[in-house]
Amino acid sequence: MPRFTPFPALRYCDRTIDDVVAPPYDVLSETDIDALNARSAFNITHIDVPRETSGPDRYELAAKVLHEWIEAGVLDFDDSPTFTIYRMRFTDATGAPRDIAGVLGGLEVVDEGAGGVLPHERVTPKASTDRLDLTRATHANMSPIWGLSLATGLTDLLAEPAEHLSSVTVDGVEHVVERVSDAERVAAIAGKVGSDDVLIADGHHRYGISRTFRDEIRASGDSNVKAEDTLAFVSELVADQLSVEAIHRLYFDIDFDALRSALGTAFDLSDAGKPTGDTLAAMETDGKLCLINPDGRGQFMTPKLGAFEDVRPLDGAWLEHVLADVPHSVAYQHGVANVVDVVMSGTAAGAVLIRPVSVAEIERTAREGLLMPPKSTFFTPKLRTGLVLRSVV
């Protein structure tokens, strides 16, 4: 089972954090970064998102800024090892209220396939070494991965409020930060998370980078144990907390007629009109997918009887199965309007809207040691960066 440890958290000294925290680096556009940089000279993006325009020394410059902030008292370490309860309260896309309670701590970095910390989907490779270069330079974990604990009862341990530090509401989501320093409660949380597997919900790439960094430290002969863990937000895998949305499929390097013909071997197609929120609701209710035509209209895809008897009941797996022998390439996009825009622009030949994966299926896949297709899930809301930083030296 994975080790989960408290650490002296590095935090903003000013408890008003509206202008200094940010979404994860990998969802930010250049315009987003400009706006966040402008909000405050101390916005975390000045460190967490080094820009190519800053030159080849951008990671070293980010490290220099981090150290300057610590010396100036902008950031400071907790006096003792702590956990941080992180709550997110919001209304999801269906109108249901959600209250996610998780904890920020140091999650053990395990070898691939060793168990304890499990991937839940196959990962698309990334050529960029950006996160590794940033970790090497700053010696800090910036953006937490999101882990789902399979241990029953973590939510109950986090129910009682701890020391309130900060809160900020962004896009209808209230983010609340509380510090846990009581030794008995710290031990209880560590024990609970460490009693069962943790499934990576978001941040597979960051976790892999932490493994590479750990291996580099080991190879150097350094006895630094902080590199053996990485910053993680861990919440319990329970359906009433989690909001899981779909990431739809965009298809390239194939003619639309060929795509439609291939899909037609396993699905019955029928007119769906212009895709809207009602389209997604109908897909969920009737168990079907939706093909997006070049003109932006949709065609419902109802599975033919017996077409997927030996295939796991996941939309992404169905599509991989049908198109396995059809030359094409695929990309991934969240949001129906975004998908339709890409197809209508002619950038993609076509697209398929898929349904969200259920929490029950996520757990079943994890327990059976299997992996979903890439980009099977989109967990919302996104964690904020800058609430807690973790030193790895």
C-alpha positions in Angstrom: 0.0 0.0 0.0 1.3 3.5 -0.7 3.0 5.7 1.9 1.2 9.1 2.5 3.2 11.6 4.5 2.7 15.1 6.0 5.4 17.7 5.2 6.1 21.3 6.1 3.9 22.9 3.5 5.2 26.0 1.6 2.3 28.5 1.5 1.6 32.1 0.7 1.8 34.2 3.9 -1.1 36.4 2.8 -4.3 34.4 3.3 -6.1 36.3 0.6 -5.2 34.2 -2.3 -7.6 35.3 -5.1 -4.8 36.9 -7.2 -2.0 34.4 -6.6 -3.4 30.9 -7.3 -4.1 29.5 -10.8 -5.4 26.6 -12.7 -3.0 23.8 -13.6 -0.3 24.7 -16.1 -1.6 22.3 -18.8 -5.0 23.9 -19.2 -3.6 27.5 -19.7 -3.4 29.3 -23.0 -0.9 32.1 -23.6 -3.7 34.6 -23.1 -4.6 32.9 -19.7 -1.0 33.2 -18.6 -0.8 36.8 -19.6 -3.9 37.6 -17.5 -2.6 35.6 -14.5 0.8 37.2 -14.6 -0.8 40.6 -14.7 -3.1 39.9 -11.7 -0.2 39.9 -9.3 3.6 40.0 -9.3 3.3 37.0 -7.0 0.9 34.9 -9.0 2.1 31.3 -9.0 2.3 31.2 -12.8 5.4 33.4 -12.6 7.1 30.2 -11.3 5.0 27.3 -12.4 4.7 28.3 -16.1 8.2 29.3 -17.4 7.8 30.7 -20.9 10.0 30.1 -23.9 10.2 33.8 -24.4 12.3 34.0 -21.2 15.1 32.1 -22.9 17.0 28.8 -22.3 17.5 29.7 -18.6 13.8 30.0 -17.9 13.7 27.2 -15.3 16.6 28.6 -13.4 14.9 32.0 -13.5 11.8 30.4 -12.0 13.9 28.9 -9.3 15.5 32.3 -8.6 12.0 33.9 -8.3 10.9 31.1 -5.9 13.8 31.7 -3.6 13.4 35.4 -3.7 9.7 35.0 -2.6 10.8 32.8 0.3 13.5 35.3 1.4 11.0 38.2 1.1 8.4 36.5 3.2 5.9 36.1 0.4 6.0 32.3 1.0 6.8 30.5 4.2 7.0 26.9 5.4 4.8 25.5 8.1 6.6 25.0 11.4 6.0 21.2 11.4 4.8 18.5 9.0 1.2 19.0 8.2 -1.6 17.8 5.9 -3.9 20.3 4.1 -7.6 19.6 3.7 -8.8 21.0 0.4 -12.5 21.3 -0.2 -14.2 22.1 -3.5 -17.9 23.1 -3.4 -19.9 23.6 -6.6 -22.9 22.6 -8.7 -22.0 20.2 -11.5 -23.2 20.2 -15.1 -26.4 18.3 -14.2 -27.3 20.8 -11.5 -26.4 18.5 -8.6 -24.5 20.0 -5.7 -21.0 18.6 -5.0 -18.8 18.9 -2.0 -15.4 17.2 -2.6 -13.2 16.8 0.4 -9.6 15.7 -0.1 -6.2 16.1 1.5 -2.9 17.4 0.2 0.2 15.4 1.2 3.2 13.5 0.0 2.3 10.4 -1.9 4.9 7.7 -2.4 6.5 7.4 -5.8 6.4 3.7 -6.7 7.9 1.9 -9.7 5.6 1.3 -12.7 3.6 -1.9 -12.1 4.6 -2.2 -8.4 1.1 -1.5 -7.2 -0.1 0.8 -4.5 -0.4 3.8 -6.8 -2.3 2.8 -9.9 -2.9 4.4 -13.3 -6.5 4.2 -14.4 -6.0 4.8 -18.2 -3.3 4.4 -20.8 -1.2 7.6 -21.1 -0.5 9.4 -24.4 3.3 10.1 -24.5 4.6 13.6 -24.1 7.9 14.6 -25.6 8.2 17.7 -23.5 10.5 17.7 -20.4 9.0 20.9 -19.1 7.9 19.5 -15.7 11.1 17.6 -15.2 13.2 20.6 -15.9 11.1 22.7 -13.6 11.4 20.2 -10.8 15.2 19.9 -11.3 15.6 23.7 -11.1 13.2 24.6 -8.3 13.5 21.4 -6.2 9.7 21.7 -5.6 6.4 20.1 -6.5 4.1 22.8 -7.8 0.9 21.2 -9.2 -0.5 18.2 -7.3 -1.6 15.1 -8.9 -5.2 14.0 -8.1 -5.4 10.6 -6.5 -8.5 8.6 -5.7 -8.2 6.5 -2.5 -10.0 3.1 -2.5 -10.0 3.2 1.3 -13.4 3.5 2.7 -13.8 6.2 5.4 -11.3 8.9 4.3 -14.2 11.3 3.7 -15.4 10.8 7.3 -11.9 11.6 8.6 -11.9 14.9 6.7 -15.5 15.9 7.7 -14.5 18.0 10.7 -13.2 21.4 9.8 -9.5 22.0 10.6 -7.6 25.3 10.9 -9.1 27.5 8.2 -6.4 29.3 6.1 -7.9 30.5 2.9 -10.8 30.3 0.5 -11.4 31.5 -3.1 -14.4 31.2 -5.4 -13.6 30.8 -9.1 -16.1 30.1 -11.9 -18.7 29.0 -9.4 -16.4 26.7 -7.5 -15.5 27.5 -3.8 -12.0 26.3 -3.0 -11.4 26.0 0.8 -8.0 25.3 2.4 -7.6 24.0 6.0 -4.4 23.0 7.9 -4.2 19.8 9.9 -1.3 19.9 12.4 -2.8 17.8 15.2 -0.5 14.7 15.5 -3.3 12.3 16.1 -5.4 13.4 13.2 -2.3 13.5 10.9 -1.6 9.9 11.8 -5.2 8.9 11.2 -5.2 10.4 7.8 -1.8 8.9 6.8 -3.0 5.5 8.0 -6.2 5.6 6.1 -4.7 6.7 2.8 -2.0 4.1 3.3 -4.4 1.3 3.9 -5.5 0.8 0.3 -4.6 1.6 -3.3 -4.6 5.1 -4.7 -5.8 5.5 -8.3 -4.4 8.4 -10.3 -7.3 10.4 -11.6 -5.4 13.3 -13.1 -1.7 13.9 -13.4 -0.3 10.6 -14.8 2.4 12.6 -16.6 3.4 14.5 -13.5 3.6 11.3 -11.5 5.9 9.8 -14.2 8.1 12.8 -14.0 8.3 12.4 -10.2 9.5 8.8 -10.8 12.2 10.0 -13.2 13.3 12.7 -10.7 13.4 10.2 -7.9 15.5 7.9 -9.9 18.0 10.7 -10.8 18.4 11.5 -7.1 19.0 7.8 -6.3 21.5 7.5 -9.1 23.4 10.5 -7.8 24.0 8.9 -4.5 22.0 11.6 -2.6 20.2 10.3 0.4 17.4 12.8 0.0 14.2 11.0 1.0 11.8 13.8 0.0 12.2 12.8 -3.6 10.6 9.5 -2.7 7.2 11.2 -2.5 5.3 13.7 -4.6 2.6 16.3 -4.0 -0.8 14.8 -4.3 -4.4 15.6 -3.6 -6.2 12.5 -2.4 -9.9 12.1 -2.1 -12.1 9.1 -1.6 -13.5 7.3 -4.7 -17.2 7.9 -3.9 -19.8 8.7 -6.5 -21.6 11.5 -4.6 -18.4 13.6 -4.5 -16.8 13.1 -7.9 -17.9 14.9 -11.1 -16.6 13.0 -14.1 -17.2 14.3 -17.6 -16.3 12.9 -21.0 -13.4 13.7 -23.3 -14.7 13.4 -26.8 -12.8 12.0 -29.9 -11.6 14.0 -32.9 -10.5 12.0 -35.9 -7.9 12.9 -38.5 -6.1 11.4 -41.4 -9.2 9.7 -42.6 -12.1 10.7 -44.9 -15.4 11.4 -43.2 -17.2 8.9 -45.4 -14.7 6.2 -44.5 -15.0 7.0 -40.8 -18.8 6.8 -41.0 -18.7 3.6 -43.0 -16.4 2.0 -40.5 -18.5 3.0 -37.5 -21.6 1.8 -39.3 -20.3 -1.8 -39.1 -21.0 -1.8 -35.4 -23.5 1.0 -34.8 -26.9 1.9 -36.3 -26.8 5.6 -37.3 -29.8 8.0 -37.0 -30.2 11.8 -37.2 -29.4 13.6 -34.0 -29.7 17.2 -35.3 -27.5 20.0 -33.9 -25.6 18.7 -30.8 -26.7 20.4 -27.5 -26.8 19.5 -23.9 -30.0 17.5 -24.6 -27.9 15.4 -27.0 -25.6 14.3 -24.1 -28.7 13.6 -22.0 -30.2 11.4 -24.7 -26.9 9.6 -25.1 -26.8 8.8 -21.4 -30.4 7.7 -21.2 -30.4 5.5 -24.3 -26.9 4.1 -24.2 -25.6 5.6 -27.5 -22.8 7.8 -28.9 -23.0 10.6 -31.4 -21.0 11.1 -34.6 -20.4 14.7 -35.6 -20.6 15.5 -39.3 -18.5 18.1 -41.2 -21.5 20.4 -41.2 -21.7 20.3 -37.4 -24.9 18.1 -37.2 -24.9 14.8 -35.4 -25.8 11.2 -35.9 -26.7 9.0 -33.0 -24.7 5.8 -32.9 -26.7 2.9 -31.3 -24.6 -0.3 -30.8 -25.7 -3.2 -33.0 -26.8 -6.3 -31.1 -23.8 -8.4 -30.2 -21.3 -5.9 -31.7 -19.4 -5.6 -28.4 -19.9 -8.8 -26.6 -16.2 -9.3 -25.9 -15.3 -5.6 -25.4 -15.3 -3.8 -22.1 -18.4 -1.5 -21.8 -16.5 1.8 -22.3 -17.3 4.1 -25.2 -13.6 4.7 -25.8 -12.9 1.0 -25.9 -15.8 0.4 -28.3 -14.3 3.0 -30.7 -10.8 1.6 -30.5 -12.3 -1.9 -31.3 -14.2 -0.7 -34.3 -11.4 1.4 -35.8 -8.6 -1.0 -34.9 -7.8 -1.9 -38.5 -8.8 1.5 -40.0 -5.9 3.9 -40.7 -6.6 7.2 -38.8 -5.3 9.3 -35.9 -7.2 10.6 -32.9 -7.1 13.6 -30.6 -9.1 14.4 -27.5 -11.4 17.4 -26.7 -13.6 18.4 -23.8 -16.8 20.3 -24.4 -19.4 19.7 -27.1 -19.2 23.2 -28.6 -15.4 22.9 -28.8 -15.7 19.6 -30.7 -18.2 20.9 -33.2 -16.1 24.0 -33.8 -13.0 21.9 -34.7 -15.0 19.7 -37.0 -16.8 22.5 -38.8 -13.4 24.3 -39.3 -12.3 21.4 -41.3 -9.4 20.7 -39.0 -10.8 17.3 -38.1 -12.6 14.9 -40.5 -15.2 14.1 -37.9 -15.7 13.5 -34.2 -17.6 11.2 -31.8 -19.2 12.4 -28.6 -18.9 9.8 -25.8 -20.5 9.4 -22.4 -18.8 9.9 -19.0 -17.4 6.8 -17.3 -19.2 5.9 -14.1 -17.4 5.9 -10.8 -18.4 2.2 -10.4 -16.6 1.4 -13.6 -13.5 3.4 -12.6 -13.3 1.4 -9.4 -14.0 -1.9 -11.1 -11.2 -1.3 -13.7 -8.8 -0.4 -10.9 -9.6 -3.4 -8.8 -9.1 -5.7 -11.8 -5.7 -4.1 -12.6 -6.8 -3.0 -16.1 -6.4 0.3 -17.9 -9.0 2.4 -19.8 -8.2 3.9 -23.2 -6.4 7.3 -23.1 -8.4 10.3 -22.0 -11.4 8.3 -20.8 -12.2 10.7 -18.0 -12.3 14.4 -17.3 -12.4 15.1 -13.6 -13.9 18.5 -12.6 -13.3 21.0 -11.2 -9.6 21.4 -11.8 -7.4 21.7 -8.7 -5.8 25.1 -8.1 -2.1 25.5 -8.2 -0.4 27.6 -5.5 -2.4 26.5 -2.5 0.5 24.4 -1.3 4.0 23.8 -2.6 6.2 20.9 -1.5 10.0 21.0 -1.3 11.8 18.0 -2.6 15.2 18.8 -1.1 
